[in-house]
């Protein structure tokens, strides 16, 4: 059942107050956003995705210098065990057999491990369970859209591999071409998730617009993605605003929507997604070296392109960069 309403000033204040706390949430279904980046306004074209168990992943070779950085405890059995949550294409989901994990996170896990000369095992795990699993050593790493935060850095090490973006998407034949700043959303009917960081960003922009005498945003909320897409395609809404990865995947897959703007993760701060390991065990150092090898030889770009995520590429992997602040 669809539902939508405009936000009041009280709700706006509450949402703005909650903004930085929400930004630190990195469940794949609740990414965050920063200052506007360059956007694409071209009409979407369809892209074929291989969703079968036979993935034919990007082939990589061992980098002996990076492999030498692998901790002895992991070298001992020669295997890298990585977890991801699944259920969020194109990041990690299940193939057509409903049991094989596939997606960009899975591809990166295999590429990093194989660059380090290790066998790779990727397992599904609930979002709430990975922190204890990695901290206890049950799993050696998690790749599941995990954003670097200062709180998490107390228990984990990070090697970055993707920007955290939010995206504005319009119907593919929409006259809307660019969303870069607050004034661009004035008077627009925008579908957004309730209680999310993206909602809080829109609330701030809407308040700014109203102070400047511009038309208010009409906030729309829907109970499921099908209802949301129907509203957009039927013309009842102008835009959707949410995690860019999933929206980019849908746009590439069916060609019914187009990206008209992105915001970087952690608004108003930058946020990055990272290969996450137990603190001080040395694995993140090896992972960073492997990721930079993959970036340099072009295989990293091939993986992101394979899943429609080229817009979220980074130029170099960083070890434990500044994270989103504690609440």
C-alpha positions in Angstrom: 0.0 0.0 0.0 1.6 3.3 -1.1 1.8 6.3 1.3 3.2 9.8 0.9 3.2 13.1 2.8 5.0 16.4 3.1 7.4 16.9 6.0 6.6 19.5 8.8 9.2 21.8 10.3 9.3 19.7 13.5 10.0 16.5 11.5 12.7 18.4 9.6 14.5 19.5 12.8 14.4 15.9 14.1 15.7 14.4 10.9 18.5 17.0 10.7 19.6 16.2 14.2 19.7 12.5 13.4 21.7 13.0 10.2 25.3 12.2 11.3 24.1 9.1 13.2 22.2 7.8 10.2 25.2 8.4 8.0 27.2 5.9 9.9 24.8 3.1 9.1 26.3 0.8 6.4 23.8 -2.0 6.0 23.7 -2.4 2.2 20.1 -1.3 2.3 20.8 1.9 4.1 23.8 3.7 2.5 24.7 7.2 3.3 25.8 10.4 1.3 28.5 14.3 1.0 29.0 17.2 -1.2 27.5 16.7 -4.7 29.8 15.1 -7.3 29.5 15.1 -11.0 26.4 13.5 -12.4 25.3 11.7 -15.5 22.3 12.9 -17.4 22.3 10.4 -20.3 19.4 8.2 -20.9 19.8 4.7 -19.5 20.5 1.8 -21.8 20.1 -1.9 -20.8 23.0 -4.0 -19.7 23.1 -7.8 -19.4 24.1 -9.2 -16.0 25.3 -12.8 -15.5 23.2 -14.1 -12.6 24.0 -17.7 -13.1 26.3 -19.8 -10.8 28.8 -19.9 -13.6 30.3 -16.5 -13.1 33.3 -16.4 -15.4 34.9 -13.8 -13.0 37.7 -11.5 -14.0 41.0 -13.4 -14.1 43.8 -12.1 -11.9 47.4 -13.2 -11.3 49.3 -13.5 -8.0 51.3 -10.4 -7.0 54.2 -11.8 -5.1 55.0 -8.5 -3.3 51.4 -8.2 -2.0 51.3 -11.9 -1.2 54.4 -11.5 1.0 52.3 -9.2 3.3 49.8 -11.9 4.1 49.9 -12.7 7.8 51.5 -16.1 8.7 48.3 -17.3 10.4 46.4 -17.0 7.1 49.3 -18.3 5.0 49.2 -21.5 7.1 46.1 -22.9 5.6 46.3 -20.8 2.4 42.6 -19.8 2.5 40.8 -16.5 2.9 37.3 -16.8 4.4 35.2 -13.7 3.6 31.5 -13.1 4.5 28.9 -10.9 2.9 25.2 -10.5 3.5 23.6 -11.3 0.2 20.2 -10.1 -1.0 21.4 -6.8 -2.3 22.2 -6.8 -6.0 24.6 -5.9 -7.5 26.7 -5.9 -4.3 26.0 -9.4 -3.1 23.1 -11.6 -3.9 22.3 -15.2 -4.8 22.5 -16.6 -8.3 19.7 -18.3 -10.1 20.4 -21.5 -8.2 19.4 -19.6 -5.0 22.6 -20.7 -3.2 25.7 -19.4 -5.0 26.8 -15.9 -3.8 27.5 -13.5 -6.7 27.9 -9.7 -7.0 30.6 -7.0 -7.0 31.6 -7.7 -3.4 32.0 -11.4 -4.1 34.1 -10.6 -7.2 36.3 -8.3 -5.2 36.8 -10.9 -2.5 37.9 -13.5 -5.0 40.1 -11.0 -6.8 41.9 -9.8 -3.7 42.4 -13.4 -2.3 43.7 -14.7 -5.6 46.0 -11.7 -6.0 47.4 -12.7 -2.6 47.8 -16.3 -3.7 45.0 -17.6 -1.5 42.1 -19.9 -2.0 38.9 -18.0 -1.4 35.7 -19.0 0.4 32.7 -16.5 0.5 29.9 -17.2 3.0 26.6 -15.6 3.6 26.0 -14.0 7.1 23.4 -11.8 8.6 24.5 -8.1 8.9 24.3 -8.2 12.7 26.6 -11.2 12.9 29.7 -10.1 10.9 31.3 -7.9 13.6 31.6 -10.6 16.2 32.5 -13.2 13.6 35.4 -11.0 12.3 36.5 -9.8 15.7 36.6 -13.4 17.0 38.6 -14.7 14.1 35.8 -17.0 12.8 35.9 -15.0 9.6 38.9 -13.2 8.2 37.1 -10.4 6.4 33.8 -8.9 5.5 32.9 -7.3 2.2 29.3 -6.1 2.5 29.1 -2.4 1.9 30.8 -1.6 5.2 31.6 2.1 5.6 34.7 3.2 7.5 33.7 4.9 10.8 35.8 6.0 13.7 33.9 3.7 16.1 34.5 0.7 13.9 38.2 1.6 13.6 38.5 0.7 17.3 38.0 -3.0 16.5 38.7 -3.3 12.8 41.1 -2.4 10.1 40.0 -1.2 6.7 41.3 -1.2 3.1 39.0 1.0 1.0 37.7 -0.2 -2.4 34.6 1.9 -3.3 33.0 5.3 -2.8 29.7 5.3 -0.8 27.2 7.2 -3.0 23.5 8.1 -3.0 21.8 8.7 -6.3 18.9 10.7 -7.7 17.1 8.7 -10.4 14.3 9.8 -12.8 12.2 8.0 -15.4 14.4 7.5 -18.5 12.4 10.0 -20.6 12.1 12.6 -17.9 12.9 16.2 -18.6 14.9 16.3 -15.4 18.6 16.1 -16.3 20.7 17.3 -13.4 20.3 17.4 -9.6 23.3 19.0 -7.9 22.1 21.2 -5.1 19.1 22.2 -3.0 17.5 24.5 -5.5 17.4 21.6 -8.0 14.8 19.6 -5.9 12.5 22.6 -5.2 8.9 21.6 -6.1 9.9 18.0 -7.0 8.0 14.9 -5.9 10.7 12.7 -4.5 10.5 9.1 -3.3 12.8 8.5 -0.3 13.1 6.0 2.5 11.6 7.0 5.9 14.2 7.5 8.7 17.2 7.3 6.3 20.1 9.5 5.8 18.9 10.5 2.4 15.6 11.6 3.9 17.5 13.8 6.4 19.5 15.3 3.5 16.4 16.2 1.6 14.8 17.7 4.7 17.8 20.1 5.1 17.7 21.0 1.4 13.9 21.5 1.6 14.3 23.8 4.6 16.9 25.8 2.8 14.7 26.2 -0.3 11.7 27.3 1.8 13.8 30.0 3.5 14.8 31.2 0.0 11.2 31.3 -1.2 11.3 28.2 -3.4 8.7 25.6 -3.7 8.8 22.8 -1.1 9.7 19.2 -1.9 6.8 16.7 -1.8 8.2 13.7 0.1 6.7 10.4 -0.9 7.1 7.1 0.9 6.2 3.6 -0.4 6.1 0.3 1.4 8.1 -1.7 -1.3 10.2 -1.1 -4.4 7.5 -2.3 -6.8 5.1 0.4 -5.6 7.9 3.0 -5.7 8.8 2.1 -9.3 5.2 2.2 -10.4 4.8 5.7 -9.0 7.8 6.9 -10.8 6.9 5.2 -14.1 3.3 6.4 -14.0 4.3 10.0 -13.4 3.0 10.3 -9.8 6.6 11.0 -8.6 9.5 12.8 -10.3 12.5 11.2 -8.6 13.8 8.5 -6.3 16.7 9.2 -3.9 18.5 6.3 -2.3 21.6 4.1 -2.4 23.2 4.5 -5.8 24.5 1.0 -6.2 21.1 -0.7 -6.3 19.5 2.1 -8.3 22.4 2.0 -10.9 21.9 -1.7 -11.2 18.2 -1.4 -11.8 18.7 1.4 -14.4 21.3 -0.6 -16.2 19.2 -3.8 -16.2 15.9 -2.5 -17.4 16.6 1.0 -18.9 13.5 2.5 -17.3 15.4 5.0 -15.2 18.4 7.3 -15.5 20.8 8.8 -13.0 20.5 12.5 -12.8 22.8 13.2 -9.8 24.8 11.7 -7.0 26.0 12.6 -3.6 29.1 11.2 -1.9 28.6 9.1 1.2 28.5 10.5 4.7 27.0 13.9 3.9 28.4 16.4 4.7 31.5 14.2 5.1 33.1 11.8 2.7 32.6 8.1 3.4 34.2 5.0 1.8 33.4 1.3 1.6 36.2 -1.0 2.8 37.6 -4.5 3.0 37.1 -5.0 6.7 39.4 -7.2 8.9 40.2 -7.8 12.6 42.3 -5.0 14.0 46.1 -5.3 14.0 46.2 -8.8 12.4 48.0 -7.4 9.3 45.5 -8.7 6.7 44.2 -5.2 5.8 47.8 -4.2 4.8 47.9 -7.2 2.4 44.4 -6.4 1.1 45.3 -2.8 0.4 48.3 -3.9 -1.6 46.2 -6.4 -3.6 43.5 -3.8 -4.3 46.1 -1.3 -5.5 47.5 -3.9 -7.8 44.0 -4.6 -9.2 43.4 -0.9 -9.6 46.7 -0.4 -11.5 46.3 -3.4 -13.8 42.7 -2.5 -14.7 41.0 -5.6 -13.2 39.3 -3.5 -10.5 37.7 -1.3 -13.2 36.5 -4.4 -15.0 34.8 -5.8 -11.9 32.9 -2.6 -11.2 31.9 -2.2 -14.8 30.7 -5.8 -14.8 28.1 -4.8 -12.2 27.3 -1.3 -13.4 29.3 0.4 -10.6 32.0 2.3 -12.4 30.7 5.6 -10.9 31.8 4.4 -7.4 35.4 3.6 -8.3 38.3 5.0 -6.3 41.8 5.9 -7.7 43.7 4.2 -4.9 43.0 2.0 -1.9 43.7 3.6 1.5 44.5 2.0 4.8 42.3 3.1 7.7 41.4 6.6 6.3 39.4 9.1 8.4 36.0 7.6 9.1 32.6 9.0 9.9 32.7 10.4 13.4 31.2 8.7 16.5 27.7 9.6 17.3 
